Amino acid sequence: VINAAKKISEVGSDLDKLANNIADECPDSQSKKDLEAYLQRIALYCHQLNITSKVKADVQSVSGELIVSGLDSATSLIHSAKNLMNAVVLTVKACYVAST
């Protein structure tokens, strides 16, 4: 799960660069502003996913005992990846609208 999250983050960053090129070519319009807003979300979610993937397990103190909770980390990774994928879908749609 961790390696997949890192790869998704890398590919998301690549898409961000590509979509930024499209945004640069678009005339100033509301569509371009929408695209730029979605690009900010992609950058945010890539960063969040990258950081979350580096934290392999959460350590919590319960009643004085340290408990490692790997499930919480996996859930966080999946949630971050889902957010990134939703932002990617919106960005692709915005790229299409902005380029027409």
N, C-alpha and C positions, 0 to 999 in steps of 0.2 A: 504494500500500500504506500509506503514511504517513497520508494523509487518511482512509482507511478505518479505520485503527487509532484515530485521534483520534475519529472518529464512534462507533465501537464503545465506546470509553471513556466518551463522553458519555451514550450510551444506557444503558450499564451503571450509571452514576451515577443516572440517572433511575429505573431499576428498583430500585436500592438504596433510594431515598427511598420509593417506592411500597411495597416489601416491608417497610420499617421501619414504615410506617403499619399494615400488617397485623399485624406483630409487636406493636405497641402495643395493638391491640384484642384480642389473644389472652390468655386466662387463663394464669397461670403454670403451666407444665407442661414436660415434657421436650421436647415438640414445639416449644414456643416457644424453648427453649434451643438446640435444633438449628437452628431458623430463624435465630436471632441469630448462631450460629457461621457459617452459610453467608453471611450478610450481611457479616460481617467479611472473608470470603474475596473477596466481590465488590468491596468497597472496596479491598482489597489489590491485586487484579488490575487494577482500573481505574487505580489510581495507577501500578502498574508499566507498564501499557500506555501511559499518558499520558507517562510519563518516557521510555520506550523510543522512542515516536514522535517525541520532540523530538531524539533523538540520531539524526541521519540517516545517519551513516556512522562506523564505527570506524576510527581511525587506529592502525596497528600499526607497530612498528619491527622490521624483519627484516634482519639483517646490515647495519645502519646505514642502510637505506633505509626511507622512510615508505611504507606501503602502505595504501590506502583499501579497506576491505572492506565494501561495501554489502550483500553477500549475507548476512553475519552479522547485520546490522541487520534485514534483511527476515525472516530466520529467527527472530530474537528476537521481532519483532512478531507473526509468525504463531503462535509458541509461546505468547506472552502472551495473544493473542486466543483461542486454543483453551482455555487454562486458564480464562479469563473465561467463555466459553460453557459449559464444563462446570459451573462454579459457578452459572451462571444456571439451568441445567437442574435442579440439585439444589435451588436456592432455590425455584423454582416448585413442585416437588414438596413441599418442606417447607411452603410457604405453603398448599397445598391441605390437607395433613395438619393443620397448626396451626389452620386456620380451620374444621375440621369437629369 
